[in-house]
Amino acid sequence: MSAVVSRGGRVDLTGERLPHLTAPTRLIVGEWDTDVLELNRESQRKLRCVNQLEVVAGATHLFSEPGALERVAELARDWFRTHLPA
């Protein structure tokens, strides 16, 4: 089993392949990265695998705000702990 975490990524660019993804997938986007957030919401609707969209409050695209990258790291860690074998 594998798992995917996308931090502010453009998963919409995968095109027709997105619905075929089978790995549990967490999408992490900053609250103020509105364009990418909307693209990720649209992409999430196309996913058929276990998935979750996490919005980091007060964060922009680069997560340069105090504590934002730390929050991203926590979310990624927790996802991998849950979805990867020990």
PDB file of N, CA, C and O in Angstrom:
ATOM      1  N   MET A   1       0.846  -1.179   0.000  1.00  0.00           N
ATOM      2  CA  MET A   1       0.000   0.000   0.000  1.00  0.00           C
ATOM      3  C   MET A   1       0.890   1.241   0.000  1.00  0.00           C
ATOM      4  O   MET A   1       1.966   1.240   0.598  1.00  0.00           O
ATOM      5  N   SER A   2       0.443   2.278  -0.660  1.00  0.00           N
ATOM      6  CA  SER A   2       1.165   3.545  -0.659  1.00  0.00           C
ATOM      7  C   SER A   2       0.172   4.649  -0.320  1.00  0.00           C
ATOM      8  O   SER A   2      -1.031   4.409  -0.213  1.00  0.00           O
ATOM      9  N   ALA A   3       0.690   5.857  -0.154  1.00  0.00           N
ATOM     10  CA  ALA A   3      -0.158   7.000   0.176  1.00  0.00           C
ATOM     11  C   ALA A   3       0.425   8.242  -0.484  1.00  0.00           C
ATOM     12  O   ALA A   3       1.618   8.301  -0.780  1.00  0.00           O
ATOM     13  N   VAL A   4      -0.437   9.234  -0.710  1.00  0.00           N
ATOM     14  CA  VAL A   4      -0.033  10.469  -1.366  1.00  0.00           C
ATOM     15  C   VAL A   4      -0.456  11.660  -0.501  1.00  0.00           C
ATOM     16  O   VAL A   4      -1.562  11.692   0.040  1.00  0.00           O
ATOM     17  N   VAL A   5       0.452  12.638  -0.385  1.00  0.00           N
ATOM     18  CA  VAL A   5       0.111  13.933   0.196  1.00  0.00           C
ATOM     19  C   VAL A   5       0.543  14.992  -0.801  1.00  0.00           C
ATOM     20  O   VAL A   5       1.687  15.006  -1.257  1.00  0.00           O
ATOM     21  N   SER A   6      -0.386  15.879  -1.135  1.00  0.00           N
ATOM     22  CA  SER A   6      -0.097  16.981  -2.047  1.00  0.00           C
ATOM     23  C   SER A   6      -0.216  18.287  -1.266  1.00  0.00           C
ATOM     24  O   SER A   6      -1.272  18.590  -0.710  1.00  0.00           O
ATOM     25  N   ARG A   7       0.871  19.058  -1.227  1.00  0.00           N
ATOM     26  CA  ARG A   7       0.885  20.335  -0.514  1.00  0.00           C
ATOM     27  C   ARG A   7       0.780  21.469  -1.525  1.00  0.00           C
ATOM     28  O   ARG A   7       1.752  21.804  -2.202  1.00  0.00           O
ATOM     29  N   GLY A   8      -0.393  22.047  -1.617  1.00  0.00           N
ATOM     30  CA  GLY A   8      -0.590  23.165  -2.530  1.00  0.00           C
ATOM     31  C   GLY A   8      -0.382  22.799  -3.982  1.00  0.00           C
ATOM     32  O   GLY A   8      -0.057  23.654  -4.805  1.00  0.00           O
ATOM     33  N   GLY A   9      -0.570  21.525  -4.299  1.00  0.00           N
ATOM     34  CA  GLY A   9      -0.293  21.040  -5.643  1.00  0.00           C
ATOM     35  C   GLY A   9      -1.445  21.237  -6.609  1.00  0.00           C
ATOM     36  O   GLY A   9      -2.580  21.502  -6.213  1.00  0.00           O
ATOM     37  N   ARG A  10      -1.129  21.103  -7.866  1.00  0.00           N
ATOM     38  CA  ARG A  10      -2.111  21.215  -8.942  1.00  0.00           C
ATOM     39  C   ARG A  10      -2.461  19.814  -9.424  1.00  0.00           C
ATOM     40  O   ARG A  10      -2.086  19.417 -10.526  1.00  0.00           O
ATOM     41  N   VAL A  11      -3.173  19.079  -8.601  1.00  0.00           N
ATOM     42  CA  VAL A  11      -3.532  17.709  -8.965  1.00  0.00           C
ATOM     43  C   VAL A  11      -4.470  17.674 -10.164  1.00  0.00           C
ATOM     44  O   VAL A  11      -4.627  16.633 -10.802  1.00  0.00           O
ATOM     45  N   ASP A  12      -5.091  18.805 -10.471  1.00  0.00           N
ATOM     46  CA  ASP A  12      -5.948  18.875 -11.656  1.00  0.00           C
ATOM     47  C   ASP A  12      -5.169  18.638 -12.940  1.00  0.00           C
ATOM     48  O   ASP A  12      -5.747  18.254 -13.957  1.00  0.00           O
ATOM     49  N   LEU A  13      -3.869  18.864 -12.900  1.00  0.00           N
ATOM     50  CA  LEU A  13      -3.039  18.692 -14.098  1.00  0.00           C
ATOM     51  C   LEU A  13      -2.811  17.224 -14.458  1.00  0.00           C
ATOM     52  O   LEU A  13      -2.216  16.927 -15.493  1.00  0.00           O
ATOM     53  N   THR A  14      -3.278  16.311 -13.617  1.00  0.00           N
ATOM     54  CA  THR A  14      -3.156  14.887 -13.945  1.00  0.00           C
ATOM     55  C   THR A  14      -4.189  14.466 -14.986  1.00  0.00           C
ATOM     56  O   THR A  14      -4.102  13.380 -15.561  1.00  0.00           O
ATOM     57  N   GLY A  15      -5.153  15.329 -15.217  1.00  0.00           N
ATOM     58  CA  GLY A  15      -6.136  15.079 -16.267  1.00  0.00           C
ATOM     59  C   GLY A  15      -6.980  13.853 -16.021  1.00  0.00           C
ATOM     60  O   GLY A  15      -7.527  13.661 -14.935  1.00  0.00           O
ATOM     61  N   GLU A  16      -7.079  13.034 -17.034  1.00  0.00           N
ATOM     62  CA  GLU A  16      -7.952  11.857 -16.992  1.00  0.00           C
ATOM     63  C   GLU A  16      -7.455  10.771 -16.056  1.00  0.00           C
ATOM     64  O   GLU A  16      -8.200   9.840 -15.751  1.00  0.00           O
ATOM     65  N   ARG A  17      -6.223  10.864 -15.597  1.00  0.00           N
ATOM     66  CA  ARG A  17      -5.660   9.831 -14.728  1.00  0.00           C
ATOM     67  C   ARG A  17      -6.155   9.939 -13.283  1.00  0.00           C
ATOM     68  O   ARG A  17      -6.113   8.959 -12.541  1.00  0.00           O
ATOM     69  N   LEU A  18      -6.610  11.092 -12.893  1.00  0.00           N
ATOM     70  CA  LEU A  18      -6.990  11.331 -11.500  1.00  0.00           C
ATOM     71  C   LEU A  18      -7.997  10.319 -10.953  1.00  0.00           C
ATOM     72  O   LEU A  18      -7.792   9.827  -9.843  1.00  0.00           O
ATOM     73  N   PRO A  19      -9.054   9.987 -11.657  1.00  0.00           N
ATOM     74  CA  PRO A  19     -10.009   9.014 -11.118  1.00  0.00           C
ATOM     75  C   PRO A  19      -9.435   7.603 -10.962  1.00  0.00           C
ATOM     76  O   PRO A  19     -10.044   6.759 -10.306  1.00  0.00           O
ATOM     77  N   HIS A  20      -8.280   7.345 -11.553  1.00  0.00           N
ATOM     78  CA  HIS A  20      -7.667   6.022 -11.484  1.00  0.00           C
ATOM     79  C   HIS A  20      -6.681   5.881 -10.331  1.00  0.00           C
ATOM     80  O   HIS A  20      -6.148   4.795 -10.104  1.00  0.00           O
ATOM     81  N   LEU A  21      -6.436   6.948  -9.612  1.00  0.00           N
ATOM     82  CA  LEU A  21      -5.534   6.906  -8.458  1.00  0.00           C
ATOM     83  C   LEU A  21      -6.146   6.010  -7.392  1.00  0.00           C
ATOM     84  O   LEU A  21      -7.320   6.159  -7.054  1.00  0.00           O
ATOM     85  N   THR A  22      -5.360   5.085  -6.861  1.00  0.00           N
ATOM     86  CA  THR A  22      -5.876   4.166  -5.848  1.00  0.00           C
ATOM     87  C   THR A  22      -5.287   4.408  -4.466  1.00  0.00           C
ATOM     88  O   THR A  22      -5.848   3.941  -3.475  1.00  0.00           O
ATOM     89  N   ALA A  23      -4.183   5.119  -4.374  1.00  0.00           N
ATOM     90  CA  ALA A  23      -3.542   5.362  -3.084  1.00  0.00           C
ATOM     91  C   ALA A  23      -4.339   6.389  -2.280  1.00  0.00           C
ATOM     92  O   ALA A  23      -4.825   7.369  -2.843  1.00  0.00           O
ATOM     93  N   PRO A  24      -4.476   6.176  -0.977  1.00  0.00           N
ATOM     94  CA  PRO A  24      -5.123   7.181  -0.137  1.00  0.00           C
ATOM     95  C   PRO A  24      -4.421   8.532  -0.324  1.00  0.00           C
ATOM     96  O   PRO A  24      -3.194   8.614  -0.264  1.00  0.00           O
ATOM     97  N   THR A  25      -5.200   9.572  -0.547  1.00  0.00           N
ATOM     98  CA  THR A  25      -4.646  10.861  -0.961  1.00  0.00           C
ATOM     99  C   THR A  25      -5.161  11.984  -0.077  1.00  0.00           C
ATOM    100  O   THR A  25      -6.366  12.140   0.117  1.00  0.00           O
ATOM    101  N   ARG A  26      -4.225  12.769   0.459  1.00  0.00           N
ATOM    102  CA  ARG A  26      -4.581  13.968   1.233  1.00  0.00           C
ATOM    103  C   ARG A  26      -4.114  15.189   0.453  1.00  0.00           C
ATOM    104  O   ARG A  26      -2.948  15.287   0.073  1.00  0.00           O
ATOM    105  N   LEU A  27      -5.026  16.107   0.222  1.00  0.00           N
ATOM    106  CA  LEU A  27      -4.731  17.373  -0.451  1.00  0.00           C
ATOM    107  C   LEU A  27      -4.655  18.456   0.619  1.00  0.00           C
ATOM    108  O   LEU A  27      -5.592  18.624   1.400  1.00  0.00           O
ATOM    109  N   ILE A  28      -3.552  19.186   0.659  1.00  0.00           N
ATOM    110  CA  ILE A  28      -3.374  20.250   1.649  1.00  0.00           C
ATOM    111  C   ILE A  28      -3.199  21.562   0.905  1.00  0.00           C
ATOM    112  O   ILE A  28      -2.307  21.701   0.068  1.00  0.00           O
ATOM    113  N   VAL A  29      -4.067  22.531   1.220  1.00  0.00           N
ATOM    114  CA  VAL A  29      -4.060  23.814   0.515  1.00  0.00           C
ATOM    115  C   VAL A  29      -4.240  24.925   1.539  1.00  0.00           C
ATOM    116  O   VAL A  29      -4.957  24.769   2.527  1.00  0.00           O
ATOM    117  N   GLY A  30      -3.576  26.051   1.287  1.00  0.00           N
ATOM    118  CA  GLY A  30      -3.731  27.210   2.151  1.00  0.00           C
ATOM    119  C   GLY A  30      -5.075  27.882   1.941  1.00  0.00           C
ATOM    120  O   GLY A  30      -5.580  27.942   0.820  1.00  0.00           O
ATOM    121  N   GLU A  31      -5.649  28.383   3.014  1.00  0.00           N
ATOM    122  CA  GLU A  31      -6.964  29.037   2.961  1.00  0.00           C
ATOM    123  C   GLU A  31      -6.999  30.205   1.978  1.00  0.00           C
ATOM    124  O   GLU A  31      -8.010  30.425   1.310  1.00  0.00           O
ATOM    125  N   TRP A  32      -5.908  30.948   1.889  1.00  0.00           N
ATOM    126  CA  TRP A  32      -5.883  32.141   1.036  1.00  0.00           C
ATOM    127  C   TRP A  32      -5.338  31.873  -0.353  1.00  0.00           C
ATOM    128  O   TRP A  32      -5.175  32.803  -1.142  1.00  0.00           O
ATOM    129  N   ASP A  33      -5.053  30.614  -0.665  1.00  0.00           N
ATOM    130  CA  ASP A  33      -4.643  30.223  -2.014  1.00  0.00           C
ATOM    131  C   ASP A  33      -5.915  29.824  -2.764  1.00  0.00           C
ATOM    132  O   ASP A  33      -6.100  28.662  -3.125  1.00  0.00           O
ATOM    133  N   THR A  34      -6.777  30.797  -2.989  1.00  0.00           N
ATOM    134  CA  THR A  34      -8.148  30.524  -3.417  1.00  0.00           C
ATOM    135  C   THR A  34      -8.251  29.811  -4.762  1.00  0.00           C
ATOM    136  O   THR A  34      -9.098  28.934  -4.931  1.00  0.00           O
ATOM    137  N   ASP A  35      -7.407  30.173  -5.712  1.00  0.00           N
ATOM    138  CA  ASP A  35      -7.478  29.506  -7.019  1.00  0.00           C
ATOM    139  C   ASP A  35      -7.119  28.033  -6.905  1.00  0.00           C
ATOM    140  O   ASP A  35      -7.832  27.174  -7.424  1.00  0.00           O
ATOM    141  N   VAL A  36      -6.016  27.740  -6.228  1.00  0.00           N
ATOM    142  CA  VAL A  36      -5.586  26.343  -6.070  1.00  0.00           C
ATOM    143  C   VAL A  36      -6.565  25.582  -5.182  1.00  0.00           C
ATOM    144  O   VAL A  36      -6.803  24.394  -5.399  1.00  0.00           O
ATOM    145  N   LEU A  37      -7.129  26.248  -4.194  1.00  0.00           N
ATOM    146  CA  LEU A  37      -8.124  25.602  -3.340  1.00  0.00           C
ATOM    147  C   LEU A  37      -9.327  25.148  -4.166  1.00  0.00           C
ATOM    148  O   LEU A  37      -9.798  24.022  -4.008  1.00  0.00           O
ATOM    149  N   GLU A  38      -9.814  26.000  -5.027  1.00  0.00           N
ATOM    150  CA  GLU A  38     -10.958  25.625  -5.864  1.00  0.00           C
ATOM    151  C   GLU A  38     -10.590  24.486  -6.823  1.00  0.00           C
ATOM    152  O   GLU A  38     -11.384  23.567  -7.023  1.00  0.00           O
ATOM    153  N   LEU A  39      -9.398  24.543  -7.412  1.00  0.00           N
ATOM    154  CA  LEU A  39      -8.949  23.465  -8.300  1.00  0.00           C
ATOM    155  C   LEU A  39      -8.856  22.146  -7.547  1.00  0.00           C
ATOM    156  O   LEU A  39      -9.200  21.098  -8.094  1.00  0.00           O
ATOM    157  N   ASN A  40      -8.396  22.182  -6.302  1.00  0.00           N
ATOM    158  CA  ASN A  40      -8.302  20.965  -5.504  1.00  0.00           C
ATOM    159  C   ASN A  40      -9.680  20.449  -5.105  1.00  0.00           C
ATOM    160  O   ASN A  40      -9.894  19.239  -5.038  1.00  0.00           O
ATOM    161  N   ARG A  41     -10.605  21.347  -4.843  1.00  0.00           N
ATOM    162  CA  ARG A  41     -11.971  20.905  -4.549  1.00  0.00           C
ATOM    163  C   ARG A  41     -12.582  20.182  -5.752  1.00  0.00           C
ATOM    164  O   ARG A  41     -13.232  19.147  -5.605  1.00  0.00           O
ATOM    165  N   GLU A  42     -12.363  20.739  -6.927  1.00  0.00           N
ATOM    166  CA  GLU A  42     -12.864  20.093  -8.148  1.00  0.00           C
ATOM    167  C   GLU A  42     -12.191  18.745  -8.354  1.00  0.00           C
ATOM    168  O   GLU A  42     -12.848  17.769  -8.716  1.00  0.00           O
ATOM    169  N   SER A  43     -10.876  18.687  -8.123  1.00  0.00           N
ATOM    170  CA  SER A  43     -10.137  17.429  -8.283  1.00  0.00           C
ATOM    171  C   SER A  43     -10.591  16.395  -7.279  1.00  0.00           C
ATOM    172  O   SER A  43     -10.699  15.215  -7.611  1.00  0.00           O
ATOM    173  N   GLN A  44     -10.857  16.815  -6.063  1.00  0.00           N
ATOM    174  CA  GLN A  44     -11.294  15.875  -5.031  1.00  0.00           C
ATOM    175  C   GLN A  44     -12.581  15.167  -5.446  1.00  0.00           C
ATOM    176  O   GLN A  44     -12.758  13.983  -5.161  1.00  0.00           O
ATOM    177  N   ARG A  45     -13.461  15.874  -6.104  1.00  0.00           N
ATOM    178  CA  ARG A  45     -14.715  15.262  -6.552  1.00  0.00           C
ATOM    179  C   ARG A  45     -14.478  14.163  -7.593  1.00  0.00           C
ATOM    180  O   ARG A  45     -15.325  13.288  -7.772  1.00  0.00           O
ATOM    181  N   LYS A  46     -13.347  14.205  -8.267  1.00  0.00           N
ATOM    182  CA  LYS A  46     -13.019  13.192  -9.278  1.00  0.00           C
ATOM    183  C   LYS A  46     -12.306  11.976  -8.691  1.00  0.00           C
ATOM    184  O   LYS A  46     -12.253  10.919  -9.321  1.00  0.00           O
ATOM    185  N   LEU A  47     -11.763  12.126  -7.494  1.00  0.00           N
ATOM    186  CA  LEU A  47     -11.036  11.020  -6.870  1.00  0.00           C
ATOM    187  C   LEU A  47     -12.003   9.921  -6.457  1.00  0.00           C
ATOM    188  O   LEU A  47     -13.095  10.199  -5.960  1.00  0.00           O
ATOM    189  N   ARG A  48     -11.602   8.686  -6.663  1.00  0.00           N
ATOM    190  CA  ARG A  48     -12.406   7.533  -6.272  1.00  0.00           C
ATOM    191  C   ARG A  48     -11.748   6.771  -5.120  1.00  0.00           C
ATOM    192  O   ARG A  48     -12.325   5.819  -4.596  1.00  0.00           O
ATOM    193  N   CYS A  49     -10.566   7.181  -4.733  1.00  0.00           N
ATOM    194  CA  CYS A  49      -9.841   6.545  -3.638  1.00  0.00           C
ATOM    195  C   CYS A  49     -10.196   7.245  -2.317  1.00  0.00           C
ATOM    196  O   CYS A  49     -10.876   8.271  -2.312  1.00  0.00           O
ATOM    197  N   VAL A  50      -9.736   6.686  -1.222  1.00  0.00           N
ATOM    198  CA  VAL A  50      -9.846   7.365   0.068  1.00  0.00           C
ATOM    199  C   VAL A  50      -9.119   8.692  -0.068  1.00  0.00           C
ATOM    200  O   VAL A  50      -7.972   8.731  -0.511  1.00  0.00           O
ATOM    201  N   ASN A  51      -9.784   9.781   0.313  1.00  0.00           N
ATOM    202  CA  ASN A  51      -9.142  11.085   0.155  1.00  0.00           C
ATOM    203  C   ASN A  51      -9.689  12.083   1.153  1.00  0.00           C
ATOM    204  O   ASN A  51     -10.757  11.898   1.736  1.00  0.00           O
ATOM    205  N   GLN A  52      -8.921  13.151   1.331  1.00  0.00           N
ATOM    206  CA  GLN A  52      -9.325  14.217   2.251  1.00  0.00           C
ATOM    207  C   GLN A  52      -8.676  15.511   1.801  1.00  0.00           C
ATOM    208  O   GLN A  52      -7.513  15.526   1.397  1.00  0.00           O
ATOM    209  N   LEU A  53      -9.425  16.590   1.871  1.00  0.00           N
ATOM    210  CA  LEU A  53      -8.902  17.920   1.587  1.00  0.00           C
ATOM    211  C   LEU A  53      -8.765  18.651   2.914  1.00  0.00           C
ATOM    212  O   LEU A  53      -9.738  18.806   3.652  1.00  0.00           O
ATOM    213  N   GLU A  54      -7.551  19.098   3.210  1.00  0.00           N
ATOM    214  CA  GLU A  54      -7.277  19.868   4.425  1.00  0.00           C
ATOM    215  C   GLU A  54      -6.948  21.292   4.020  1.00  0.00           C
ATOM    216  O   GLU A  54      -6.109  21.515   3.147  1.00  0.00           O
ATOM    217  N   VAL A  55      -7.597  22.247   4.642  1.00  0.00           N
ATOM    218  CA  VAL A  55      -7.352  23.658   4.379  1.00  0.00           C
ATOM    219  C   VAL A  55      -6.644  24.240   5.599  1.00  0.00           C
ATOM    220  O   VAL A  55      -7.176  24.209   6.708  1.00  0.00           O
ATOM    221  N   VAL A  56      -5.439  24.769   5.385  1.00  0.00           N
ATOM    222  CA  VAL A  56      -4.666  25.352   6.481  1.00  0.00           C
ATOM    223  C   VAL A  56      -5.091  26.801   6.651  1.00  0.00           C
ATOM    224  O   VAL A  56      -4.869  27.638   5.776  1.00  0.00           O
ATOM    225  N   ALA A  57      -5.701  27.079   7.786  1.00  0.00           N
ATOM    226  CA  ALA A  57      -6.246  28.410   8.075  1.00  0.00           C
ATOM    227  C   ALA A  57      -5.159  29.489   8.005  1.00  0.00           C
ATOM    228  O   ALA A  57      -4.066  29.329   8.549  1.00  0.00           O
ATOM    229  N   GLY A  58      -5.486  30.580   7.325  1.00  0.00           N
ATOM    230  CA  GLY A  58      -4.604  31.735   7.262  1.00  0.00           C
ATOM    231  C   GLY A  58      -3.362  31.567   6.413  1.00  0.00           C
ATOM    232  O   GLY A  58      -2.489  32.435   6.423  1.00  0.00           O
ATOM    233  N   ALA A  59      -3.262  30.470   5.677  1.00  0.00           N
ATOM    234  CA  ALA A  59      -2.059  30.200   4.881  1.00  0.00           C
ATOM    235  C   ALA A  59      -2.264  30.574   3.417  1.00  0.00           C
ATOM    236  O   ALA A  59      -3.369  30.483   2.882  1.00  0.00           O
ATOM    237  N   THR A  60      -1.173  30.997   2.785  1.00  0.00           N
ATOM    238  CA  THR A  60      -1.155  31.279   1.361  1.00  0.00           C
ATOM    239  C   THR A  60      -0.479  30.116   0.633  1.00  0.00           C
ATOM    240  O   THR A  60      -0.225  29.070   1.230  1.00  0.00           O
ATOM    241  N   HIS A  61      -0.193  30.301  -0.644  1.00  0.00           N
ATOM    242  CA  HIS A  61       0.326  29.205  -1.473  1.00  0.00           C
ATOM    243  C   HIS A  61       1.628  28.598  -0.950  1.00  0.00           C
ATOM    244  O   HIS A  61       1.785  27.377  -0.972  1.00  0.00           O
ATOM    245  N   LEU A  62       2.541  29.407  -0.493  1.00  0.00           N
ATOM    246  CA  LEU A  62       3.844  28.894  -0.045  1.00  0.00           C
ATOM    247  C   LEU A  62       3.869  28.518   1.432  1.00  0.00           C
ATOM    248  O   LEU A  62       4.896  28.060   1.933  1.00  0.00           O
ATOM    249  N   PHE A  63       2.758  28.703   2.133  1.00  0.00           N
ATOM    250  CA  PHE A  63       2.677  28.376   3.555  1.00  0.00           C
ATOM    251  C   PHE A  63       3.780  29.073   4.354  1.00  0.00           C
ATOM    252  O   PHE A  63       4.359  28.486   5.267  1.00  0.00           O
ATOM    253  N   SER A  64       4.062  30.322   4.004  1.00  0.00           N
ATOM    254  CA  SER A  64       5.154  31.061   4.651  1.00  0.00           C
ATOM    255  C   SER A  64       4.726  31.738   5.945  1.00  0.00           C
ATOM    256  O   SER A  64       5.559  32.324   6.637  1.00  0.00           O
ATOM    257  N   GLU A  65       3.460  31.669   6.278  1.00  0.00           N
ATOM    258  CA  GLU A  65       2.973  32.277   7.501  1.00  0.00           C
ATOM    259  C   GLU A  65       3.464  31.489   8.715  1.00  0.00           C
ATOM    260  O   GLU A  65       3.677  30.280   8.622  1.00  0.00           O
ATOM    261  N   PRO A  66       3.644  32.161   9.849  1.00  0.00           N
ATOM    262  CA  PRO A  66       4.119  31.460  11.056  1.00  0.00           C
ATOM    263  C   PRO A  66       3.247  30.250  11.391  1.00  0.00           C
ATOM    264  O   PRO A  66       2.027  30.359  11.522  1.00  0.00           O
ATOM    265  N   GLY A  67       3.892  29.110  11.525  1.00  0.00           N
ATOM    266  CA  GLY A  67       3.215  27.874  11.905  1.00  0.00           C
ATOM    267  C   GLY A  67       2.564  27.104  10.771  1.00  0.00           C
ATOM    268  O   GLY A  67       2.131  25.968  10.965  1.00  0.00           O
ATOM    269  N   ALA A  68       2.488  27.705   9.587  1.00  0.00           N
ATOM    270  CA  ALA A  68       1.775  27.037   8.489  1.00  0.00           C
ATOM    271  C   ALA A  68       2.489  25.781   8.004  1.00  0.00           C
ATOM    272  O   ALA A  68       1.858  24.738   7.838  1.00  0.00           O
ATOM    273  N   LEU A  69       3.789  25.867   7.777  1.00  0.00           N
ATOM    274  CA  LEU A  69       4.518  24.667   7.306  1.00  0.00           C
ATOM    275  C   LEU A  69       4.548  23.585   8.371  1.00  0.00           C
ATOM    276  O   LEU A  69       4.520  22.395   8.056  1.00  0.00           O
ATOM    277  N   GLU A  70       4.604  23.993   9.621  1.00  0.00           N
ATOM    278  CA  GLU A  70       4.560  23.017  10.704  1.00  0.00           C
ATOM    279  C   GLU A  70       3.232  22.267  10.686  1.00  0.00           C
ATOM    280  O   GLU A  70       3.196  21.059  10.921  1.00  0.00           O
ATOM    281  N   ARG A  71       2.142  22.979  10.407  1.00  0.00           N
ATOM    282  CA  ARG A  71       0.830  22.347  10.321  1.00  0.00           C
ATOM    283  C   ARG A  71       0.775  21.380   9.144  1.00  0.00           C
ATOM    284  O   ARG A  71       0.217  20.289   9.255  1.00  0.00           O
ATOM    285  N   VAL A  72       1.358  21.787   8.015  1.00  0.00           N
ATOM    286  CA  VAL A  72       1.418  20.903   6.846  1.00  0.00           C
ATOM    287  C   VAL A  72       2.183  19.624   7.201  1.00  0.00           C
ATOM    288  O   VAL A  72       1.759  18.524   6.850  1.00  0.00           O
ATOM    289  N   ALA A  73       3.302  19.777   7.893  1.00  0.00           N
ATOM    290  CA  ALA A  73       4.104  18.612   8.280  1.00  0.00           C
ATOM    291  C   ALA A  73       3.314  17.676   9.191  1.00  0.00           C
ATOM    292  O   ALA A  73       3.388  16.457   9.036  1.00  0.00           O
ATOM    293  N   GLU A  74       2.566  18.227  10.132  1.00  0.00           N
ATOM    294  CA  GLU A  74       1.741  17.407  11.021  1.00  0.00           C
ATOM    295  C   GLU A  74       0.677  16.643  10.235  1.00  0.00           C
ATOM    296  O   GLU A  74       0.461  15.451  10.457  1.00  0.00           O
ATOM    297  N   LEU A  75       0.021  17.341   9.319  1.00  0.00           N
ATOM    298  CA  LEU A  75      -1.027  16.703   8.515  1.00  0.00           C
ATOM    299  C   LEU A  75      -0.457  15.588   7.646  1.00  0.00           C
ATOM    300  O   LEU A  75      -1.063  14.524   7.522  1.00  0.00           O
ATOM    301  N   ALA A  76       0.703  15.829   7.047  1.00  0.00           N
ATOM    302  CA  ALA A  76       1.351  14.799   6.220  1.00  0.00           C
ATOM    303  C   ALA A  76       1.767  13.614   7.090  1.00  0.00           C
ATOM    304  O   ALA A  76       1.507  12.464   6.738  1.00  0.00           O
ATOM    305  N   ARG A  77       2.409  13.892   8.219  1.00  0.00           N
ATOM    306  CA  ARG A  77       2.844  12.824   9.125  1.00  0.00           C
ATOM    307  C   ARG A  77       1.664  11.944   9.537  1.00  0.00           C
ATOM    308  O   ARG A  77       1.743  10.717   9.477  1.00  0.00           O
ATOM    309  N   ASP A  78       0.579  12.578   9.951  1.00  0.00           N
ATOM    310  CA  ASP A  78      -0.579  11.821  10.418  1.00  0.00           C
ATOM    311  C   ASP A  78      -1.184  10.961   9.302  1.00  0.00           C
ATOM    312  O   ASP A  78      -1.615   9.832   9.540  1.00  0.00           O
ATOM    313  N   TRP A  79      -1.209  11.510   8.084  1.00  0.00           N
ATOM    314  CA  TRP A  79      -1.746  10.752   6.952  1.00  0.00           C
ATOM    315  C   TRP A  79      -0.896   9.517   6.673  1.00  0.00           C
ATOM    316  O   TRP A  79      -1.417   8.417   6.492  1.00  0.00           O
ATOM    317  N   PHE A  80       0.430   9.720   6.641  1.00  0.00           N
ATOM    318  CA  PHE A  80       1.324   8.589   6.374  1.00  0.00           C
ATOM    319  C   PHE A  80       1.270   7.570   7.500  1.00  0.00           C
ATOM    320  O   PHE A  80       1.306   6.368   7.238  1.00  0.00           O
ATOM    321  N   ARG A  81       1.186   8.014   8.728  1.00  0.00           N
ATOM    322  CA  ARG A  81       1.082   7.071   9.851  1.00  0.00           C
ATOM    323  C   ARG A  81      -0.175   6.218   9.736  1.00  0.00           C
ATOM    324  O   ARG A  81      -0.170   5.038  10.089  1.00  0.00           O
ATOM    325  N   THR A  82      -1.230   6.812   9.250  1.00  0.00           N
ATOM    326  CA  THR A  82      -2.502   6.095   9.128  1.00  0.00           C
ATOM    327  C   THR A  82      -2.514   5.152   7.934  1.00  0.00           C
ATOM    328  O   THR A  82      -3.090   4.067   8.002  1.00  0.00           O
ATOM    329  N   HIS A  83      -1.876   5.567   6.832  1.00  0.00           N
ATOM    330  CA  HIS A  83      -2.061   4.841   5.575  1.00  0.00           C
ATOM    331  C   HIS A  83      -0.842   4.064   5.070  1.00  0.00           C
ATOM    332  O   HIS A  83      -0.920   3.394   4.040  1.00  0.00           O
ATOM    333  N   LEU A  84       0.269   4.148   5.782  1.00  0.00           N
ATOM    334  CA  LEU A  84       1.437   3.341   5.400  1.00  0.00           C
ATOM    335  C   LEU A  84       1.677   2.279   6.447  1.00  0.00           C
ATOM    336  O   LEU A  84       1.426   2.514   7.629  1.00  0.00           O
ATOM    337  N   PRO A  85       2.159   1.113   6.042  1.00  0.00           N
ATOM    338  CA  PRO A  85       2.449   0.073   7.032  1.00  0.00           C
ATOM    339  C   PRO A  85       3.592   0.505   7.964  1.00  0.00           C
ATOM    340  O   PRO A  85       4.485   1.258   7.574  1.00  0.00           O
ATOM    341  N   ALA A  86       3.536   0.020   9.171  1.00  0.00           N
ATOM    342  CA  ALA A  86       4.558   0.365  10.185  1.00  0.00           C
ATOM    343  C   ALA A  86       5.925  -0.157   9.789  1.00  0.00           C
ATOM    344  O   ALA A  86       6.896   0.040  10.520  1.00  0.00           O
TER     345      ALA A  86
END
